[in-house]
Amino acid sequence: MKSTAKNARQRTASVGTAKWESPRIPQALLPVELPAEFQREEAVRMGLVSDRLIDSQEADRACFESVIFTNVTFSRNAFSNAEFTDVIFEKCDFSNESFRECNIHRAEFRNCKLMGLDLSDSTLRYVLFQSCSGDYANFRYADMKQVKFEDCSLRHADFYSSTMLKVDLERSNLDGAQLSGTKLDGIDLSDCEFTVLGVEAEDLRGCIINEGQAAVFASLFGLIIKS
């Protein structure tokens, strides 16, 4: 686990032209006990959580700070308005969980299952999703700034009317994703995979695509490309 924390501190990636801020994880974290029943504004700080099931918890405004989660399964929870600051999730399962209106700042999701995860109305700052399966994930009305998706599956994910500022989508599958109402100016989709995408013509201004994807958008809007 020390190497995980060390890698987080040493990461010097960038999103767009801005400097990337990695989770600030102290050295030599020790396992931390979780409460049997989370209460409103419950706080979990400075520790390791591994090989656990967090089940049937409902807590408003829970706080997680400087915590590394490894191989943790979240099941039938409702952590609305939770705050996650300087956290790493590795090989965790969030399938069909509700994390609406959360604040996530300096966080990394690595090899996590995010299928059906509800992050609608959440605020994300300096968040990395790496090699995650996020099909049908819900990012509706999310406010995302300095967020990066790398090698993720986001098929049928819902980004309706979300805010994307300095968001990177690299080598990810967006087939069937819903992006209507989301301004895509400066968003680079050129190395993403999709055959169908939910978009509106006015939101595509400034979006970066490759030649093959141009044909996809042409068909979406009933255009005919003449060779």
C-alpha positions in Angstrom: 0.0 0.0 0.0 3.0 2.3 0.5 3.7 2.1 -3.1 0.2 3.1 -4.0 0.4 6.3 -1.9 3.9 7.0 -3.3 2.6 6.7 -6.8 -0.2 9.1 -6.0 2.2 11.7 -4.7 4.5 11.4 -7.6 1.9 11.6 -10.4 2.6 14.7 -12.5 -0.1 14.4 -15.2 -1.9 17.3 -16.7 -5.4 17.9 -18.1 -5.4 20.4 -20.9 -2.8 23.0 -20.1 -3.4 23.1 -16.4 -1.3 21.4 -13.7 -2.8 18.3 -12.3 -3.4 17.9 -8.6 -3.0 14.4 -7.3 -4.5 13.1 -4.0 -2.4 14.2 -1.1 -1.9 10.9 0.7 0.4 10.7 3.7 3.0 8.0 4.1 2.5 4.9 6.2 -1.2 5.0 6.5 -2.7 2.4 8.9 -6.0 0.5 8.6 -8.9 2.5 9.9 -12.1 1.1 11.4 -15.4 2.1 9.9 -18.5 2.7 12.0 -21.0 -0.1 12.1 -23.6 2.5 11.2 -22.8 5.8 9.5 -24.4 8.9 11.0 -25.0 12.3 9.5 -21.7 14.1 8.9 -19.7 11.0 9.8 -16.0 11.5 9.2 -13.4 8.9 8.1 -9.8 10.3 7.9 -6.2 9.2 7.4 -6.3 5.4 6.8 -6.6 2.3 4.7 -9.8 0.4 4.0 -9.4 -2.9 2.2 -11.3 -6.1 1.4 -14.5 -4.8 2.9 -18.3 -4.7 2.2 -19.9 -1.4 3.0 -23.6 -2.3 3.0 -27.0 -0.6 3.5 -25.7 2.7 4.9 -27.6 5.9 4.5 -25.7 9.0 5.7 -26.0 12.6 4.6 -22.8 14.7 4.3 -20.4 11.9 5.3 -16.7 13.0 4.9 -13.8 10.9 3.7 -10.4 12.5 3.7 -6.9 11.0 3.0 -8.2 7.5 2.7 -7.2 4.6 0.3 -9.9 2.1 -0.5 -8.8 -1.2 -2.0 -11.1 -4.0 -3.1 -14.1 -2.5 -1.3 -17.6 -3.2 -2.4 -20.3 -0.6 -1.8 -23.8 -2.1 -1.8 -27.3 -0.6 -1.3 -25.9 2.6 0.2 -27.0 6.2 -0.2 -24.2 8.7 0.5 -25.8 11.9 -0.7 -23.9 15.2 -0.3 -20.8 13.2 0.8 -17.3 14.8 0.6 -14.3 12.8 -0.8 -11.0 14.7 -0.6 -7.6 13.1 -1.3 -8.9 9.6 -1.8 -7.9 6.6 -3.9 -10.3 3.8 -4.9 -8.6 0.8 -6.3 -10.5 -2.3 -7.6 -13.7 -1.1 -5.8 -17.3 -1.8 -6.8 -19.8 1.0 -6.9 -22.3 -0.7 -9.2 -25.8 1.0 -9.0 -24.8 3.0 -5.9 -26.2 6.5 -5.1 -23.7 9.2 -4.5 -25.8 12.2 -5.7 -24.7 15.8 -5.0 -21.2 14.7 -3.8 -18.1 16.8 -3.7 -15.1 14.9 -5.0 -11.7 16.7 -4.9 -8.3 15.2 -5.7 -9.4 11.6 -6.2 -8.5 8.6 -8.3 -10.7 5.7 -9.3 -8.5 2.8 -10.6 -9.9 -0.4 -12.1 -13.2 0.3 -10.5 -16.7 -0.9 -11.4 -18.9 2.1 -11.8 -21.8 0.6 -13.7 -25.0 2.5 -12.9 -23.3 4.7 -10.3 -25.3 7.9 -9.7 -23.1 10.9 -9.5 -25.7 13.4 -10.7 -25.5 17.0 -9.5 -22.0 16.2 -8.1 -19.0 18.5 -8.2 -15.7 16.9 -9.4 -12.3 18.6 -9.3 -9.0 16.9 -10.2 -10.6 13.4 -10.5 -9.0 10.6 -12.5 -11.0 7.6 -13.7 -8.5 5.0 -15.0 -9.5 1.7 -16.6 -13.0 1.8 -15.0 -16.2 0.2 -16.3 -18.7 3.0 -16.1 -21.5 1.8 -18.4 -24.8 3.5 -17.6 -23.2 5.7 -15.0 -25.2 8.9 -14.3 -23.3 12.3 -14.4 -26.4 14.4 -15.1 -25.9 18.0 -14.2 -22.5 17.2 -12.7 -20.0 20.1 -12.5 -16.7 18.6 -13.8 -13.4 20.6 -13.9 -10.0 19.0 -14.4 -11.4 15.5 -14.8 -9.8 12.7 -16.8 -11.1 9.5 -18.1 -8.5 7.0 -19.3 -9.3 3.7 -21.0 -12.8 3.6 -19.5 -16.0 2.0 -20.7 -18.7 4.7 -20.6 -21.3 3.1 -22.9 -24.7 4.6 -22.4 -23.4 6.9 -19.6 -25.5 10.0 -19.0 -23.8 13.3 -19.1 -26.9 15.3 -19.8 -26.5 19.0 -19.1 -23.3 18.5 -17.3 -20.5 21.1 -17.2 -17.2 20.0 -18.7 -14.2 22.3 -18.3 -10.8 20.9 -19.0 -12.1 17.3 -19.2 -10.0 14.7 -21.0 -11.6 11.6 -22.5 -8.8 9.3 -23.6 -9.2 5.9 -25.3 -12.7 5.4 -23.8 -15.8 3.8 -25.2 -18.7 6.4 -25.3 -21.1 4.4 -27.5 -24.6 5.4 -26.8 -23.6 8.0 -24.2 -25.9 11.0 -23.7 -24.2 14.4 -24.0 -27.2 16.5 -24.9 -27.1 19.9 -23.2 -23.4 19.7 -22.5 -21.1 22.2 -24.2 -18.3 20.3 -25.8 -16.1 23.2 -26.7 -12.4 22.1 -26.3 -13.4 18.5 -25.5 -11.3 16.0 -27.5 -13.2 12.9 -28.5 -10.8 11.9 -31.3 -9.4 8.8 -29.7 -12.8 7.6 -28.2 -15.0 4.9 -29.6 -18.6 5.4 -30.5 -21.1 4.7 -33.3 -24.1 6.4 -31.7 -23.9 9.5 -29.4 -26.7 11.7 -27.9 -25.7 15.2 -28.8 -27.2 18.5 -29.9 -25.8 20.4 -32.9 -25.3 23.6 -31.0 -23.2 21.9 -28.3 -20.7 20.5 -30.8 -19.0 23.9 -31.6 -15.3 23.5 -30.8 -15.4 19.8 -30.2 -12.4 17.9 -31.5 -13.1 14.7 -33.5 -11.4 12.6 -36.1 -12.4 12.0 -39.7 -14.2 8.8 -39.1 -16.3 10.3 -36.3 -17.3 13.1 -38.7 -19.3 10.6 -40.6 -21.0 9.5 -37.4 -22.1 13.0 -36.6 -23.2 13.6 -40.2 -25.5 10.6 -40.0 -26.9 11.8 -36.6 -28.0 15.1 -38.2 -29.2 13.7 -41.5 -26.3 15.0 -43.5 -25.1 13.2 -46.6 -21.3 13.1 -47.3 -20.6 13.0 -51.0 -17.3 11.5 -52.1 
